[in-house]
Amino acid sequence: MIFDYITLQIIWWVIILLVLILYATTAGCDFGVTIMMPFMSRHKKFADNDIERRLALNTISPTWDGNQTWIVIGGGALFGIWPAVYGTIFSGLYPALLLILFAFFLRPPGFDYRAKIDRDGWRKFWDWGLFVSSFIPMFLFGLVLGALFHGLPFYHDDFMLRSEYIGNSFLSLFSPFSFLCALLAVVMCLMHGSFHLNRRLSGELGKRFGRLATLFTMGALVGITLGVIALSFWLPGMVVEAAPFSLSYHTDVNVMVGGWMSNFTLHPWMWVAPVLCYVALILAIIIKSAKPAIAYWCSAIGIAALMCSAAFALFPFIVPSSVAINGKIGVQSLTIWNASSAPYSLMGMFYITIVVMIAIISYKLWGFYTIWRDKATLDQSDLEDNKHTFY
């Protein structure tokens, strides 16, 4: 094999983090736009501002479905690379996953059916359908991410060789910190979607979303700061006390306030991620009027840097356990060391995944280029010129 086992485990941790970042920065933008659909220009009658809604919707309509590719790849990667994580998450959090799935059902008809009947009630219904299909998944994704920092109530059954939950696994997602992460996820989607519309809509409409982008970015910065303070001074965090010597599900873990920040103390280079997040978001606010395209990419970089910061804090944990075994919390946690598949599985899937990801990224870049190469923004004339193709 080209890489040793530990190197392969770290490589796959990086690959899955990259997939999640790509999903957050592409589908997250679409979610941000559709969350705003029922609330655009509320000071006017619905019919008077439906053009604005249609323009916003058509900036994402050519690519929104393709952006869901990353969540499929992420789920498949969990199954093949971290099967214990796949089994633990998908078996214990069925209510959350089914809510996400049912919310997604509203998304395709929301795009395709909204313009079929020119009635206010019909279009309002699908605007709210698109809102539900965006808000619920993003809120729950943030809730699950936040819940990882206080752990899920599971342990490994050594006889049945599977994870078992104690109590209600869905209710375990709810805590003040997980609510903060859920709200932050929604706000950052709104921020990213606003920067997208500021870039893709011309005239006063684009500037209006630029002003909204500033508001949402400031909210995101406040949420991020509160999250850093909570992780540093309030929330108990887990620290691996000894290097793993086997694939045992019994990890030597110490729990202490500020534990989630220990990686940043051990590896100061990791501070690049949170600092880059702040710098990118502040820069996006400053340049949004003069350079809307660069502001959009700064927003994407800010989201990517925040996700890297969360991943660095959790490393090497994937799904921490909050169950106490022999008086110690976290010893049953799933880490990249004890949850990975066999070395040859990791190596084989690495070859396949590299080829597939290069193909998908190349196709997506080509798709975005062909859509926007002739005209970088939309206005009312585009709706009139594309009556039979635009939503």
Secondary structure, 3 states (H helix, E strand, C coil): CCCCHHHHHHHHHHHHHHHHHHHHHHHHHHHHHHHCHHHCCCCCCHHHHHHHHHHHHHHHCCCCCHHHHHHHHHHHHHHHHCHHHHHHHHHHCHHHHHHHHHHHCCHHHHHHHCCCCCCHHHHHHHHHHHHHHHHHHHHHHHHHHHHHCCCECEEEECCCCEEEECCCCCHHHCCHHHHHHHHHHHHHHHHHHHHHHHHHECHHHHHHHHHHHHHHHHHHHHHHHHHHHHHHHCCEEEEECCCCCCCCCCCCEEEEECHHHHHHHHCHHHHHHHHHHHHHHHHHHHHCCCCHHHHHHHHHHHHHHHHHHHHHHHCCEEECECCEECCEECCCCEECCCCCCCHHHHHHHHHHHHHHHHHHHHHHHHHHHHHHCCCCCECHHHHHHCCCCCC
